[in-house]
Amino acid sequence: MISDTPALEPWQWPEERWRALVGQVRAGRPLRPASWKDGARCAVALSFDSDHETNELRDGGRSIGRMAWGEYGARRGVPKILEILAKHEIRATFFVPGVSALLHPDEQRRVVDEGHEVAIHGWIHELNSELPYEAERDLMLRSSDTLEKLTGVRPVGLRTPSWDFSPHTLRIQKEMGLLYDSSLMADVDCYELLLEGEPTGIVELPVEWIRDDAVYFGMHRFQALRPHMPPSAVFDVFRRELEGAWHEGGIFQLTMHPHYSGYRSRLWILEELIDLAKGMGDVWFATHAEVAAWAKEHAA
């Protein structure tokens, strides 16, 4: 572990201090395969973070209005998303906090019954970096147990809430035997995670804020958070990311939230991206677990 040195400013740190900080979790060997399943040129990994009411609950919030907004994600957003995925016969990944799963158990069962993946997304959308090791481990295991009990399937992947990664997170994932993480941003392709310089065998399926609808559609009327881009502009960002992934032979990974993108004026983004990807040809739509497993097994 790295001890704090409050008496020193960062510009005063000795080299071993900043090297130790940087070296806690690093990107290891790249895991881009020569081709994807069935010879596909590009993998498309769609994901949906079913935060629902936990966006308000995690900070001890009591706003009935914001909890109702989260409930919309479960009541209308997820069903509409599932309809689009079923229409196009596409499998995706839903990252679900344990509390969300307990509030909406039938949703999780439906997601799995329709062929999608349900993965860990914290317990109550807590911030991992604020937790001691024991608490973070307990919540991660509790979340995994809850999802398995509700769906009958043991999760193999984790996305930390708000992509908040503590010095303990990767160690806990390794202890749990998880296949992959999807919380970090060191590449656009899959890579193996290193823990203090040592390979873990855990695949990172990278995320990025620019491929996350929350950046563009977030709203909090008591803070300075306001939506700042029209859906057409957001679609253009996602489209360019998809086209770039296809040209490189890589992965197009997308993060959406049912309570952000599950509205009539925004759902078209998801469907048009699917149509665009299909029109390109040589595209494999897969869950995050499937993409991570393929990349790990077939890395060039």
N, C-alpha and C positions, 0 to 999 in steps of 0.2 A: 504493500500500500504506500501511497505518497503522503507524507506528512505535510501539513500546511506550514508555511513560513510567513505569518502575518507581518513580521517586522520588516520584510523586504518587499519592495515594489517589483512588479514583473520585470522591469528593465534591469533590476539588480540581481535577478535569479542567476545562480551558477548554471553552466551548461547542462549538468546532469539533471537539474530540476526540470527545465523545459523539455529536455529529451525524454524524461520519464513520463511527463504528462502526455506528450504526443504519442509515445509508444504504448500506451495502455491498450488501445484497440486500433488496429491498422488494417489496411487492405493487403491481403496476401496475393497468392497466385490468381491470375485472371482465369475465368471459367467460361469464356465464350466458345461454344462448340462450332465445329466446321459447318454444321447445318442443324436445323431443328427437326423435330419429329416429322417423319414422312418426307424428309427433304425440304421442309419449309425454309424459306429465306429469313423470315422474321417471326418472332414470338410476340404475341399480344397478351399481356397479363393485366386484366381489369380487376380492380379491387374497390370495395365499398366499406367504409368505416362506419359501422352501425352504432355510433356513439349514443344517439337518442337522448334520454334525459340526463345521462352522466355528464354532459357538458356543463350543466348547471350544478349538479350534485357534487362534483369533485372538489370544488372550492368552498363547499358548505353553503352554496346558494340555495335560496328558498323561493325564487321567483316562479310563481305559477305560470306566468306567461312564457318564460324561457323553457320550462319543462314541457309545456304544451307544444312548443316549437319542436322540441326533441321528439315528442310523441308523434308528431306529423311524420317524422322519418320512418317510424314503425307502421303507422296506420295507413299512410299513402305512399311514401317514398319507396320503401323496399318492395311492396307488391308491384308497383309500376316498373321498377327496375327488373324484377323477376320476369314480368311479362315480356319486356324487351329481350332479355337474354333467352327466354324460351322461344320466342318468335324466330330468333336467329340461330337457335341451337348452339349456344355458347355457354361455356362453363367459366365461372369467375370465383373470386375469393372474397369472403366477408369477414372482416376483422371486428370482433365483438367483445366489448368489456363484459366481465362476468355479471355485473349488475344489470346491464342491458339485456343479457340473455335470460336472467331470472324474471325480469319484468315482461319479457316477450318470448316465452319459451316456444310457443307454436311457430313463431317466425324462424327460429333456428332450426327446428325440425323440418320445416318446409324447405328452407335453403338447402339443407343436406339431402332431403328426399328428391329435390330437383337436380341433384348432381353437382352442387357447388361445394366449395371448401369453406369451413368455418375455422378461423384461427384466432389466436390469443391477442387481445388488445387491452391488457390490464384488467383491473378489477372494477374501479369506479372512475376510470380515465385519469388516474393519479399521475403525478409527475415523479418518475423513477428517481431522478437525481436528488430529490428531497428526502428519500427514504434510506434508512439503514439497511444493511444486507439482509438481516433476518426478516424485516417487514416486506421488503421487495420480493424475496424468495417465497414467503408465505402467500402473498397476493398472486404471484405468478402461478404457483401450484394450485391455489384455490380456483383461479380462473380456468386453468386447464381441466381440473376435475369437474367443474361446473359444466363446461362445454361438452365434455365427454358424457357426463350423466344425462344431459338433455338430448344429445344427438346420437349417442352410441358410437361416436368416432373420436379418438384421441387426437387433439391438434398436434401438428408437427411444425408449426411456424408461429412466429411472434412479430407483431408490430407494436412497438412501445407507444403509449398514448402521447400524442403531440411529438412523436419521434424524439422523446427525451430519454437519453441513454446514460445510465449511471456507470461508475467504475465497476459495479458488481453485475450489471445486466448480462454481459456475455458469459461470465463465469456461471451464472445461474442457468442460462440457456444450455451450456455445455453439460452441467449436472443433470438437466432434464432430458438430455439426448435429443434436442430439437434438430430438425433438418436444416431450417433456414431462419434468417431474420430479414425483416423488410422495414428498416428504420434509419438507415445510414445512406450517405450520399457521396462516397469516394469515387464512383464510376457510374457509367450508364449500363455496363454489363455486369453480370454476376461475378463475384469474386469470393475467395475463401477468407474468412475472418481470422486475424491473428490476435491472440491474447498475450500481451507482454512479449511479443516477438515469436510466439509459438503457434503453429497451425492448430485450429480447433476442429476442422472438418465441417464447420457450420458455413452454409452458403449465405452470402448477402445478396438479396435481390433489391437493388438500390431504388430508393424513392428520390423525389426532388420536389421542392415547393412549387416550382413552375408547372409540375404535372399534378397539382392538387387543387381541387375546386375551392377549398376553404380560403385560399389566398385571395381569390377574386370575389367570392360571394359572402364572406364572413360579415356578420352584422351584430353589433352590441350598442344599443341606443344610449347606454349610460357611460360608454367609453368612446374613444375616437375611432372605433372600428366601423367602417362603412364600406359597402360594396363599391368598387371603383371601376369596374369594367363591364361592358355589355356582354351578354352571352356570345354574340358573334365574334367578339375579340378573343374571348376565352377559347372558343372553338379553334380560332386561327392558331393560337399558341399550341394547343394539343395536336392539331393537324400537322404542324411543322415538326413537332417531336415524333409523331408517327412516321412521317415521310423520311425523316432522318434515320430512324431506327431501321426502316425497310432498306434504305440505300446501304447502310452499314452492315446489314445482316445481323442485327442485334435484337434487343428487347424494347418493346414499347410498354412501359409500366405506367398505369394511371391510377390515381387515388381520387375517389369521389365519396361524398357523404349524402346519404338519403335525405337529410333535412336541409341540405343546400341545393343539390341538383335534382331532387325528386319533384320538381314543379313543372307545370306545363310549358313555361317559357324557357326551361333549361334542359328538360329531358331529351330534346331533339339533339343536343350535343352528343350524347352517348350513342344514339341510333345512327347519326350521320358518321361518327367515327367508325362504327362497325361497318357501315356500308362502304366507307372509303377503304378500310383495310381489306375487306372482301374483294373490292374492285382491283386492288393492287395484285392480288393473287399471291400464291406461295406464302401464306400467312397461317400460323398455328395459334389458335385461341386456346389458352390453357389456364389452369389455376396457378397460383404462385408456387404451390407444392410441386406441381408437375414441371414447371419451368426450372425450379431449383434442382430437382432430382435429375432432369435431363442435362442441365449444365454441368452438374457435378460428375456425372457418369461419362459424358461425351466431350469434355473440355479438350480443345485442340492442343 
